[in-house]
Amino acid sequence: MDYIQWYPGHIAKAEKKLKEQIGIVDVVIEVIDARIPVSSSYPDIEKLLKDKPRLILMNKSDLADIEQTKIWQKAIKEQSRCAVITTSSSDNRDLSKILNKITELGQAKIIALVKKGLLPRAVRVMVVGMPNVGKSSIINKLIKKTKAKTGAKAGVTREQQWVRINPKVDLLDTPGIIPLKLENQENACKLAFVDSIGENAYDVEFIAQKFIEIMNNNYPNLLKEYYKIDDEDINLENIALKRNWIVSGAKADTKRCAQNILNDFRSGRMGKLTLDKYE
């Protein structure tokens, strides 16, 4: 049974557009959510990029479990053989590190152009990732409010707009959205937890209960402490009653409870949490 319903009619069209975008850049930045680093990564990314150099950014690391992030950063680097940098939209201290890595990854392309007798140019880079992993915030971070658009490039689709980040880097100012393929329902649930999937695709009470189950496995007792549940079972009804979220007849308002639980997680109010647990 599928917990989350997703209608794949848009996927072929989205993938075609993404491949066109990737075709005009030298380097790709893949953004993943540090709270679900595996579930928010695209399993076919190597096939999609072919031999295109890739930099992986573990975004929203300010909301993720610090120790788990360190472990996942090392594991992803070893598995992907790509540079992996932890980042968040609220901190610009890693900006020079990201830009230096982009320049380094794009250097081979620039050298190849020069060998063909062409003038050296800025490395062309784009940002890709699943919905709501923070692609736009990464783009805004890179351009730092100075949207000096350089316009269309020769031989490049006219609709594409570029931003000159510095003399060595040009950024495609529109993010590449990797279409969701939800064959793995556990991953799909985790994408719903972080709001990567629209609420029309799932039942919020079901997803919140799945969140409770994963939290009880990864962080035993955290929800009990956070919602001040003593001896009762951790479920939507008991949390709702404890918080006095009730409907007529003094019944637990489990739908309101479910939404509040997800909001508490997404905002970081529960603490720094990682739901893809490294075993």
C-alpha positions in Angstrom: 0.0 0.0 0.0 1.2 3.5 -0.9 1.0 5.9 2.0 1.7 8.9 -0.2 0.1 9.3 -3.6 2.2 10.9 -6.2 1.1 11.4 -9.8 4.1 10.9 -12.1 2.8 12.5 -15.2 5.1 15.6 -14.8 8.3 13.6 -14.2 9.4 13.0 -17.8 8.8 16.7 -18.6 10.7 17.8 -15.5 13.6 15.5 -16.2 13.9 16.7 -19.8 14.1 20.4 -18.6 16.6 19.4 -15.9 18.8 17.6 -18.5 18.7 20.7 -20.7 19.8 22.9 -17.8 22.6 20.5 -16.8 23.8 20.4 -20.4 24.8 24.1 -20.3 26.8 24.2 -17.1 30.2 23.0 -16.0 29.5 22.2 -12.4 26.4 21.0 -10.5 25.7 21.8 -6.9 23.4 19.1 -5.4 21.5 20.3 -2.3 20.3 17.7 0.1 18.6 18.1 3.5 21.0 17.3 6.3 18.1 16.0 8.4 17.4 13.3 5.8 20.6 13.1 3.8 19.7 9.8 2.1 16.0 10.3 1.6 16.5 13.8 0.1 19.2 12.6 -2.4 18.4 11.4 -5.9 19.3 7.8 -6.4 19.9 8.3 -10.1 22.0 11.5 -9.8 25.1 10.0 -11.4 23.1 8.8 -14.4 21.5 12.2 -14.7 24.8 14.2 -14.5 26.9 11.7 -16.4 30.5 13.0 -16.0 29.6 16.4 -14.8 31.5 17.5 -11.6 29.3 17.7 -8.6 29.5 19.5 -5.2 27.1 18.2 -2.5 25.8 20.7 0.0 24.1 19.3 3.2 21.8 22.2 3.7 19.8 23.0 6.9 22.6 21.5 8.9 21.7 24.0 11.7 18.5 21.9 12.2 20.2 18.5 12.1 21.9 16.3 14.7 25.5 17.5 14.8 27.1 14.1 15.4 24.9 12.4 12.8 25.8 15.2 10.3 29.5 14.6 10.7 29.0 10.8 10.2 26.9 11.3 7.1 29.2 13.9 5.6 32.1 11.4 5.7 30.0 8.5 4.5 28.5 10.5 1.6 31.9 11.8 0.6 33.3 8.2 0.5 30.3 6.8 -1.4 29.8 9.5 -4.0 33.5 10.5 -4.3 32.3 14.1 -4.3 33.2 17.0 -2.1 30.5 17.4 0.6 30.1 20.7 2.5 27.6 21.3 5.4 25.8 24.6 5.2 22.7 26.5 6.2 21.0 29.6 4.7 21.5 31.5 8.0 25.3 31.3 8.0 27.6 32.7 5.3 30.9 31.7 6.8 31.3 28.8 4.4 30.6 30.9 1.3 34.3 31.3 0.2 34.8 27.5 0.8 31.8 26.7 -1.6 33.0 29.2 -4.3 36.6 27.9 -4.1 35.4 24.3 -4.6 33.2 25.4 -7.6 36.2 27.0 -9.2 38.3 24.0 -8.5 35.7 21.6 -10.0 35.3 23.7 -13.1 38.9 24.2 -13.8 39.3 21.2 -16.1 36.5 22.5 -18.4 38.1 26.0 -18.6 41.5 24.4 -19.4 39.9 22.3 -22.1 38.4 25.5 -23.7 41.7 27.2 -23.7 43.4 24.3 -25.3 40.9 24.6 -28.2 42.0 28.2 -28.7 39.1 29.8 -26.8 39.4 32.5 -24.2 39.0 31.4 -20.6 35.7 32.2 -19.0 33.9 32.0 -15.7 32.8 28.5 -14.5 29.1 28.0 -15.1 27.3 26.4 -12.2 23.7 25.5 -11.3 21.9 24.3 -8.1 19.8 21.2 -8.2 17.8 19.2 -5.6 14.5 17.8 -4.5 11.7 20.2 -3.7 12.1 22.3 -0.6 15.7 21.3 0.4 16.7 24.9 0.2 17.9 25.4 -3.4 16.6 29.0 -3.6 18.1 29.9 -0.3 21.5 28.6 -1.5 21.2 30.6 -4.7 20.4 33.7 -2.6 23.3 33.0 -0.4 25.7 32.7 -3.3 24.5 35.9 -5.0 24.4 37.9 -1.7 21.6 40.2 -2.9 23.7 41.5 -5.8 21.6 40.2 -8.7 23.9 41.4 -11.5 22.3 39.3 -14.2 24.6 38.8 -17.2 21.9 37.8 -19.6 21.9 35.0 -22.2 25.1 33.3 -23.2 26.1 32.6 -26.8 24.8 29.2 -27.7 22.7 29.0 -24.6 18.9 29.0 -24.4 17.8 32.7 -24.3 15.5 32.1 -21.3 18.4 31.1 -19.1 19.6 34.0 -16.9 23.0 34.1 -15.3 24.4 35.9 -12.3 28.1 36.9 -12.0 29.1 35.7 -8.5 32.7 36.8 -9.0 35.1 36.9 -12.0 35.5 33.1 -11.9 31.9 31.9 -11.3 28.6 32.4 -13.2 25.5 31.0 -11.6 22.3 29.9 -13.3 19.7 31.9 -11.3 16.9 29.3 -11.5 17.1 26.0 -9.5 16.9 22.7 -11.1 14.1 20.7 -9.5 14.8 17.0 -9.3 11.3 15.3 -9.7 10.2 13.0 -6.9 10.0 9.3 -7.6 8.4 7.8 -4.6 9.1 4.1 -5.0 10.4 3.9 -1.4 7.5 4.8 0.9 9.7 5.3 4.0 11.8 7.9 2.1 8.6 9.4 0.9 7.3 9.8 4.4 10.6 11.5 5.5 10.3 13.9 2.6 6.8 14.7 3.8 8.2 15.3 7.3 10.5 18.1 6.0 7.7 19.5 3.7 9.3 18.4 0.4 5.9 16.9 -0.6 2.7 18.9 -0.7 0.1 18.1 1.9 -2.5 17.2 -0.8 -0.4 14.0 -1.5 -0.8 12.5 2.0 -2.9 12.3 5.1 -1.3 14.5 7.7 -2.4 12.4 10.7 -0.9 9.3 9.1 2.4 11.1 8.4 2.6 12.5 11.9 2.1 9.1 13.4 4.9 7.7 11.2 7.1 10.6 12.4 6.4 9.6 16.0 7.4 6.0 15.2 10.7 7.1 13.7 11.4 9.5 16.5 10.8 6.8 19.1 13.3 4.6 17.3 16.0 7.4 16.7 15.5 9.5 19.8 13.7 7.5 22.5 11.8 9.6 25.1 12.5 12.9 23.3 8.8 13.3 22.3 7.7 12.3 25.8 9.8 14.9 27.3 9.0 17.6 24.7 5.2 17.1 25.0 5.3 16.2 28.7 3.7 12.8 28.3 4.2 10.7 31.4 3.0 7.1 31.4 0.7 7.3 28.4 1.6 6.0 25.0 3.0 8.6 22.6 0.3 9.0 20.0 -1.7 11.8 18.4 -4.6 11.4 20.8 -2.6 11.6 24.0 -0.5 14.5 22.8 -3.6 16.4 21.7 -5.3 15.9 25.1 -2.1 16.9 26.9 -2.0 20.1 24.9 -5.7 20.7 25.2 -6.2 20.5 21.5 -9.8 19.3 21.5 -13.0 19.4 19.4 -16.6 19.1 20.4 -17.4 16.4 22.8 -14.0 16.8 24.5 -12.4 14.6 21.8 -8.8 14.9 20.8 -8.2 17.1 17.8 -5.8 14.8 16.2 -5.5 16.6 12.9 -4.5 19.9 14.6 -2.1 17.8 16.7 -0.5 16.2 13.7 0.1 19.5 12.0 1.6 21.0 15.1 3.9 18.1 15.6 5.2 18.4 12.0 5.6 22.2 12.5 7.5 21.7 15.7 9.9 19.4 13.9 10.3 21.6 10.8 11.0 24.7 12.8 13.7 23.1 14.9 11.8 23.6 18.2 12.3 20.0 19.1 16.0 20.4 18.8 18.6 19.3 16.2 17.4 16.0 14.8 18.4 13.7 12.0 15.8 11.1 10.8 18.1 9.1 8.4 20.0 7.3 11.1 23.5 6.1 10.2 23.8 2.5 11.3 
